[in-house]
Structures are given as C-alpha cells and as structure tokens.
Amino acid sequence: MSKSIYSIITGTGSYIPTQQIKNEDFIDNVFFDNKGELLEKSGKEITDKFLEITTIAERRYVTNDLQTSDIAFFAAQQAIKSANIDKETLDYIIVANNFGDTTPDNRASVHVPSLASKVKYLLGIKNPDTVVYDITFGCPGWLQAVIQADYFIKSGDAKNALVIGAEVLSRVSDPHDKDCMLYADGAGAVVLEAKESETPVGILAHKTRSDTFLHANLLNMNTSFNPNFDKKDDLFLKMNGRRLYQYALETVPSAIKACIEKSNISINQISKVLIHQANGKMDDAILKRLYALYNMEEAPENVMPMTVDTLGNTSVATLPTLLDLILKNKLENHQINVGDIFVFASVGAGMNINAMVYKMEE
C-alpha cells in the first residue's frame, strides 16, 4: 500500500492573560444602544441578562505592557518546546489576527511589520528560509491558516509550519456597548509537521465558505455608541448580534456536515467538536442542529468542550487554546486520546466559516 503525506499536530501552546475580569466589573459602565440612547436598565440587570444569554461569567485581559505580538510569541515558545523541534528548521510561521498590535493609549492597528515577522524576531530565528506572514480572516483565521499550512505541507513546499492565533480584543471593544463583555484576549499555537502514512492521519479534510453578499458587514468597525465619547474618531468592533446568531445557526452545522462527509467519516466516529467559543448558548444551538442533520435528537454527552464561560471570546485564539488545554489535561472532564477523530469549526467576520476533521496519530 502506497504512503501519502499528511499534516499532523506535534506541539501546542497557549497564553492565557493574567487579568481576570468578571461580569461584576462592568456594572458601573454606562451603556448606550446603537442609536446613542442611554440604556435604562441598571448595570446589574444588564450583566445578569448578558450571563443568561451568553454563559460568559468572566474573561481575561492582557496587562498594559503586552501587545498581540508578545502573547503570540509566548504561545509559539510553548508549541515549539512541546513539539521538540529546532526553531531554525521551521518553514513557515503564520499568525492569524485581525487587529495587529495595539497599545492601551492607541487603538490604531499596527500591521507593519507583520506580527509573524515580530514573532520570528522575538524567537531569535536567523534562518531566512523561515517564511512569515499574517492572515486576517475574522475569528476563523487560525483554522484557515492551518488549512493553508496543510496545503504547503501536502504539496511538498514545506515539511512543517508554526501556526498561531493571537488577539487583544479588550483594546478594540467599546466600553459603552454591552457587547464589550463578549471580548477577551489570548493566544494559541500549534506546530504542524509532515508525516508519511499508509492510513489517513492528522488533517483528513477541511471546508471553508465566505458569505459576503448579504453578510459582509455583520461585524465591522465603527465609532462608540456613546455620543459624547471623548475620542470621536476611535473605531471599535461592532456586531449585529441577532443577525449573526441566525446566520451561524443556518450555515455552520451544514458546513461542518459537509466537511465530515468529505473526510468519509461517520458522525458517530467524532469524539469531540471543538467549536469557536463566541457565545455558549449559540454553540449549544449549533451543536444540536448539527446532530439533527443526522436525525439525532441529542448530541452525545460531553462532546463539546467549552471555555467561553471563563475565557470569553478570544477570536482566533479560541481553537488553538482549547486544543492546548485539552491535550495538556488542563480542561476538566475532557481528553483526546490516540486514534480519536475530532472536528474543528469556526465562524466570524467576513462572514467566514470553516471546519476541519482531524485524527490523532496512533
């Protein structure tokens, strides 16, 4: 039987910021609606309703001395160490992000040089053949970067790649928009390496779609909801939450199903569904609809690990952080064992959706 080249994950890493921000910390915020009108409900009522809708009770923020490139570097260090690989042998470093580097005093995104260039510099890599670049793809950016790395590896262009997802959303969220409580900071990374195998292993299949015609602006950048905000030109991340929720429920389950079918795997062989942690209730609904597509009334128990309740929505960092926590036995009641098959899925700005089926090496 002939051997084929597959991309396998040999190392993982993550950085979870040290500042723990609870919902109670937002009680004194002055919130406005998208028309600039003051919300009449008390801060306690707003935060209680937020918890009920999203399941998010707390999130993590970076300290003022750190930027996105710094925490990307921290996660990269862990992944390289975990993979036990010589950093000078890396063929690619791809960093998924949407806002570049920012500072507490300046929210403007700095994308030059790229975060990948900064990470390579911080890692001290001298090899000019280690190619670096960033990808901006909304919350699904890290998974899309993994998909790109898979193409490089399977084409023979690369034997490995370091793929990072890092974001500091706390600096681009409007403190006068209740959606600011969704967003958090963090970074996650994986090392992918080529492996010859007679049987399928590692990345088995992936699927991506972009729905821009009707949905391109469900997430966008705009000014503060506070009409008297002192910096009128500052832009913040804005979301049409109701329409995004509906879009996700209508499209994500079918995209995941298409990916599973592409991999020639049965839904019953899937041990875990690692989905982007944007909203706990939304993820529950997506999972239920996925299994309904297979005429199953309920998803298997404990199939979907969740971190959004304590870590919030960290955009591109969600999936690699989730994987790292599971593989390092830091997420209670969740394990991934050799031979297990699981699926990644993400949805976000663009609007973009992607999914990937992965089998752990035996």
N, C-alpha and C positions, 0 to 999 in steps of 0.2 A: 504494500500500500504506500503511495507516494505521500511525502510530507508537504505541508503548507506552512506559510508564515502567519503567525497570529501575534497580536499585541496583548501582552499581559502586564498587570499592575504588580510591580515588585517592591514598591515602597510608598508609604503615605505619610503625610504630616499635616498639622493644622496649628493655627494660632487663635486662641480664644482670648479676647481682651480682658483686662483685669477689672475695669469699672463695671459694676453690676448695677443696672438701672431698673428699678421696679416701677410698676404702674403708678404707685402712690407718688412717685417723683414728678408726675405730670399734673397732679391735682390742681396746682396753682397756675398752670398755664392758662393763658387767655386764648380761647379758641374761636375762630370765625368760620363761616361756611364759604363756599366758593363764590358767593356774591358779595363777600366782605361784610356780612352781617354777623353780629356777635351771637354766639350760641347761648341760648337761655338756660340750658341745663347746667347744674353745678359740675365742678371738676370731678367730684366723686361719682356722680351719675354717669358722666362721660367715660371715665376709666372703667367703671363696673360693666357698662354696656360693651365697651371695647373687648374686655376679657371674655365676655359671653360669646361675642361674635367670632373672635379670632383664636381663643385659647392662650394668647400670649400674656404671660404674667410678668416677665422681665426680659431684659436684653442686655448685651454687652457693648460698651463703647471703648474706643482706644483712648489712651491718655494724650494730652496735648503735644507731647514731644514726638509722637509717632505719625507717620504717613502711610499711605497704602503700600508703597514700595517696601517699607520697613517690615510690615507684617507679612507681605508676600515672601520676603527673604526668610523670615522666621519659619514659615511653613515649609519653604524649599529646603532649608537646612535639615529639618526633620525627615523629609521624604528621601533626601539623598542618603542620610545616615541609615534610614530604615531599609533602603534598597541595597545598601553596602556597595555603592557604585562610586567610581572615581569621577568627581565632578568635571574633570578635564576631558572626559570621554563623551560628555553629553552632546548630542547632535542638535537638539532644539530646546529652547526654553520659550514657552508660550504662556503669556499671562493674560487671563480673561479679567477684564474690569470695564467699568463704564464711566468713571469719573476721574481717572488718573490720580495724581497726588493733589491733596488739598491741605490747608492749614486751618487752625481754629479762627484765624483772623482774615482768611481769604478763601472763599468757597470756589473760586475760579479753578477749573480743572487744568492741571498741568500734564500734558501728554508728550512733551519733548524735553529730554529724551524719553523713550518709551519706558514703562515700568519694567519690561523684560530686560532692557539694557541696564537699568539701575540694579535689578536683581543679580544679573550676571556680574556687574561690578562689585556688588556687596559680597557675593560668593567668592570673589577673587579669581574667577576663571580667566585664564590668559589665552586659551585656545580660540583663534579667530574662526575656526570651523564650527564653533557652537553658535548657531544662528538664533537670533532672538527677535520676537515681535509680540505685539499686543493684539487682542481681539476684543471688539465691542459688539456684543450680541444680546444685550439685556441679561436677565437672570440666567438664561440657558447658555451663557458664554463659556463657562468652564467645560460643560459637556460637549459643546461644539468644538472647542479647542482639542479635547480628547479625540473627537471624531477626525479632525484634521491630522492629528498626530498618528492616528491609526492608518490613514491613507499614506503618510510618509513612510511608515514602517513597512506596510504591506507592498508598497511599490519598490522597496529596496533602497529608497533615498536615505533612510535613517535606520539605525539599529536601536535607538532609544530616544526618549523625549521627557523633559520635565514640564508638567502642565499644572499651572497654578491658577486659582481663582481668589481674588482679593478685592475687598471693597470697604470703604469707610462711608457708610450712608448717613451716619449721625450728623455729618457736616453739610449734607445737601437736603436735609429734611426740614420743612417749615415748622417752627415751634408753635405756630398759630393754626396749624392744620392737624386735626386729630389723627390723621394717617401717619404723622411723625412717630407715633408709638409703635408702628409696624417695623420700623427700620433699625438695623443694627450693623455692627462692624465685625469683620473676621477674615480669615484667610485659610485656605486648604490647598494641598498639593499632592500630586502623585508622580511617580516615575513609571513610565511605560517602557517595556523592552520587548524586542523581537524574540519569538520562540518558534522553532520548528516543531511541528507535531503532526502525527498521522490522524489524530482525532481533534475535533474542534475544541478550542480552549480560549480563555480570555475574551476578547471582544468578538461576539458572534454575529451581531447585526446592529445597525442603527438606522434611525429615521428622523428626518428634520422637515419642518414646514414653516413657511412665513406667510402670515395673513395680513398684508399691508393695505389692501384695497379698502376695507371697511374698518380696520382695527389699528392702523399705524400709530394713532395718537392716544390710545387708551392710557399710556404712560408718556409723560412729556415733562419739559422743564418750563416753569412759569414763576411769576412773582408771588410774594407772600399773600396769604388770604387777609392778612391784617392791612387795611388801607392806610394805616399810619406807620407802617414799618419803616424804621429809620434808614435802611439801605434800599431805596426804591428799585434799583436795578439788579439786585441779587436774585438769582434764579434758584428755585427749589424743585425737587422731584414731586410731580403731581400725578394722581391716578384717578381714573374713573372706575372706582371700585365695583360698583354694581354691574356695569357692563363687562368688566374684566372677569368677574366671578362667573357670569353667564357664559362668556366666551370659553373660559377654561373648562367648564363642565361639558360644554358642547363638543369640544375638539380634543382635549388632552386624552381622554380614555380611548378614543378611536386611533389616535396616533400611537399610543402605547401598544394597542392590539395589533396594529399594522407592523410594528417592529417585532413583536413576539412571533407573529406569523412568518415574517421574513427570516427569522432565525430557525424556523422549523422546530420550535419548542412548544410544548403544551403549557397552558396556563397553570396546570397542576404541578409542573416542574419548577415553577418560580417560587423560591423560598422567601425572598424579600422584594418589596417595592420601595426603592429609595427615590422619593419624590421631592422636588424643590419645596422648601419649608417657607411658604408665604403666608399661610393662614390655615390654622389647624382644622377648622370646620370645612373649608374648601377642599383640603386634601382628603378628608374623610369622604366627602361627596364624590370626588374624582375616583377614589378607590372603589366605592360602592358601584358607580356607573361602569367602571372597567369590568368588574366581575359580572355585572348584569349583562354585558355584551356577550358573555359566555353562558348566559342563562343560569347564573349562580346568584341566589338571593343575597348571600353574605360573603364577604371576603374572609379568607382564613384568619384565625386569631393570631395576633402578633406579627402580621406580615409587613406592616408599615412602621418602621422606626420613626420617632418624632423627636425633634429638638427645638421646634419653634416656640414652645411654651416657655423655655428658659433662655434661648439664644436669639429669638426674634428672627426677622428676615434679613439674612446676610447676602442676598443676591447670589452672585457667582461662587461664593464661598460655601454655600449651604451643602451641596452634594459632596465635595471632597472632605469637608469637615465631618459630615455624617459618616462617611465611609471610614475615615481615620478613627473616629471614636469607637465604631463597632469592631474594627479589626484589632484595636488595642484594648478591647474589653473594658471600655470606659462608658458604655451605654448599657444600663441595666436591662437584663432580660432579652438582649439581642446578641446573636452570634452569627458569623458567616463562616462556614466550615469548608474544607477542601471538597471539591466536586459540586458545591452549591451553585445554583444558577439564579441570578437576580437581575432586576431591571432598574435602570436609572430613568428619570423623566424630569423635565423642567419646562416651565412656561414663563414668558416675560416680555419686556418691552420690545416693540417691533411691529406687530406681535410675532414672537417666535416660539416654536415648540420643538423639543427634540426628545428622543428616547434611545436607550441603548441596552442590549441584552448582554450580560457578562457571565462567564463560567469560571469559577475559581479553579486554579491549577491543582490537579491531583498529585 
